[in-house]
Amino acid sequence: MPAQSVKAEYVRYIVNDHVATITLSRPERRNALGGELSQQLINSFERAEHDKDVRVILLTAEGSTFCAGADMTPGDPGRYGPLPRGMLAHRTYTENGYSRFKPVVGAVRGYALGAGFYLAIRGCHIVVASENALFGFPEARGGVAIGPVEYMPVMPFKRMLEFLLLGWRGAELMTAERAFELGIVSKVVSDDQLMTEALRYAALLQRIPPLYIKAVKAGMYRSVEKSATKSERDFMEYIYPQQSSGAVEESLSAFAERREPNFWRDGDQN
């Protein structure tokens, strides 16, 4: 009997004292957002959002790198590329203020690059950075321009432009101290204090009424959302489900076979 493949666990999910700790666990690939890791991360965020025992989410990572960005392995569905599979990596952090309302604290050590930068800064509301954290944007080196760039109002315009154009290696990487100066991380601590400080923020957030947090998140995130992000959300919510349902294939087949299309196969709407 052939051995059955076991799906790797790239994300760990633990709930303790009403805090769901979500840990990226692919250190051998520097926690790069491959297709499977991205999907497991999306599932973990959804699980925490609907878990009544969870009040705060804490996002961290195993190993010395928070997240090296999208996995650029050829053929990996998490990489940036043709839509919609190429959108999977940055679907991990797009729904704040729309379908995700619980507060997210990020504990970031080491590199946070490209999609990993967005996961930390855009995906988390309070970011605690280790003093060894480094933020970068290697998309510039690869010539990859991505839609979420339009979303980022969290840095002064010229500083953000410099980061997006040059922030991909060496001295141009943004240190934790520089990120704090620019207001995109909440606090910088020694590496051995990282989780302690992140948990302290998680405890403080539990003192705030959840409906107040929901109202603030909805108001703040929607007020800064740009057209590219809204277009992406509309595509994923309304266009892609129709395209992937089989309705298009059924329509073309019915036309070729000169019959009426059946969009209700097996009782499901396609």
C-alpha angles and dihedrals in degrees: 000000000000117000114256117236114242117215111239118243104234096164127048120206122196129165119206128160090353092304119118107209110203113193126191103225110187101098094154087068094036088253092291113181101251120168097268095044091047092051093047090049092050089049091049093052090049091048092052093045091056098037107104091203092060119086101161134024121217116198120198140142141234119244133014097308125066095202131330092205132250115354106251095195106136111260096014108138092218096064124098110263140096114006138286101015091046090060094063096093095056094039083079093077111024107092104070110136092016112058100350116066106152113102117257123208116197123209106196128187129166122354123004104180134176107318087012089058090053091045090056101038103029098029097049128058098202116032123196110191129197113233087247094058117124125190122204145163111217092171087089091063092048094044092239113149111190132195099235090069086083090060098061110099093145097099131052108273098247093045091050091048091051091048094049093047101041110010100106109098150008119349092359093068111106115245123218090250091053091047089053091050089053092049099242096116125047101215142358118216139166114279094250090056097048100100093037091056093043090052090048090058089046090055092049092051091055088066091063119086109255094226089055090053090048092051093048093047093048093048098043099043096042092048092060100037114121131209096262093058092046091049090051091050092048090049094050095044101041113011106037095048089056093045093049096043096081094249093118092050091046092050092051092045092049091050092050092046093044095235137118113273119246111217094168103066115160089000093294125122112238 
